[in-house]
Amino acid sequence: MNVQQISLQQDNWQEDISILSIEADIFLLFVSPDFTPKRKVLDFINNKYPKTTIIGCSTAGEISDITVKDETISLTAIQLDKVTYKKAAIEIIDMNCSYQSGQDLAKNLYNKELKHVLVLSDGLNVNGAELVSGLKSIIPHVGISGGLAADGADFNKTFVVNDNEIVDKTIVALGFYGEGLKVCTGSRGGWDSYGIGRQVTKSNKNVLYELDGNPALDIYKSFLGEEAKNLPSSGLLFPLSMVSDANSKPLVRSILATNEDEKSVTFAGNLPEGAYVRFMKANLDRLIDGAEESAISASKFFDKESSELVILVSCVGRRMVLKQLVEEEVEAVRDVVGNKPCITGFYSYGEIGPYDESSPCELHNQTMSITTFSEC
């Protein structure tokens, strides 16, 4: 595997692309919604590299090496030597299509050589938990990782990149095949739970209506105080920790939208009735430690000289909390994986991956989720 990374700037992106020196099979593009010439960049790449597969998505911040940037494109070129791949994409109508879309993608990609699936999805029109469940129903023993596209903290419109298209309401995935691929994953958070546990008494998949019989939006507003006027973005500072039963590991759920008429809150993933939730708050040191723990999990079967590509998907809420310290969580990853691998990634509306190698793939919020790749 040969990997080369470039951070494209608004004013001199053509000059930036000119330094590419490998015959790339795949381009990963993590694109700021505020990168004005993105259409020109995509046309240029498709014309110059017509045989190269291109996937990507919009972000709440672009990760290039140990930097976190805005108004850029983090472009990663990947040349494969021993591994084959296939791209699949599907358009969706609304969130109700999420489970079936996951199944259809998995069926399109599956064969007995399938080793891992990297999935990038629209961040506002897809129920990420249902998407993951659909994928797992067809490929339960195949690794899955990726994330939901973002739009800064605006929650207005996200997009994915599918070869020469920049589109919303779309999910794109890459399947990787062959024993020559070595992949490892990890997802950790670092948020602290506080307050009493509350039961989900009324919900519909990822739409929460009531906690302990009271309107969910009213409860959220009571915790946010003055920040309630900035919902939904301010809700990212107070995610929910959810336990669906006594034997399950907690999952974190973050806000996507609110509905004043229904007094409801829409999350990136499901909150089933009967589950228990607690509000969470940030601890800066623990967030950075969470990124380090995720990197350790994702590097379990690698030494610092063997991994070649590291993809980070971190939550927009983490960036909002860490602010000027945000690059410290990326630096913590670099300290673990060493200087050799290329690091790329983005800040998202949801992270897809397992907690560790012994756990099933889930949709996470407020985590740093990491996938390490190499050919062997």
MOWOFEN-V590667 format. One line per field, one symbol per residue. phi: phi as a letter, one per 30 degrees, with the letter a starting at -180 (. if undefined). psi: psi as a letter, one per 30 degrees, with the letter a starting at -180 (. if undefined). Layout:
# MOWOFEN-V590667
phi = ???
psi = ???
This chain:
# MOWOFEN-V590667
phi = .cbbbbcdcedbdddddddebcdddbccbccdecdeddddddddddddbdccdbbladbckccbhcccbbibbdcbcbccccccabcbbbcbcaddddddddddddddcdadcdcabcbbbecccbddddeddddddcbdccdbakacebbhcdhcacbccbhcccbchbbbbcccbjddccbbbabbcjdcdaiddbcdcaabhccccbbhicedddddddddiddddcdddddddbdcccbdadccddccbcdcabbddchcbccdbdbdejdcbbdbbcbeddddddddddddddcecbcdccdcbbccbcdeddddddhdcedddddddedddiddddcblacbclcclddadccddbdcbicccbbcbacb
psi = kkkkkkjklefheeeefffkgljkekkkjjkkfgjeheeeeeeeeeeeiffkkklalllgkkkjbglkllhlkjkkkkkkefkllkkklkkleafffeeeeeeeeeeefklffkekkkkklkffgkjeeeeeeeeffeifgkkklblkllhbgeheklllkjcgkjlahkkkkkkkklffkkkklkkldglkllalkkkjfkljcgjkekkhglkeeeeeeeefbffffgkfeffffilkkkjflfflkkkkklkelljeefhlkklflljkkflklklllkjeeeeeeeeeeeeeefgegklfgekfkkkkjlkeeeeeeebfgefeeeeeeeeefafelkklalklgkkklleafgllklkllgljkkkkklk.
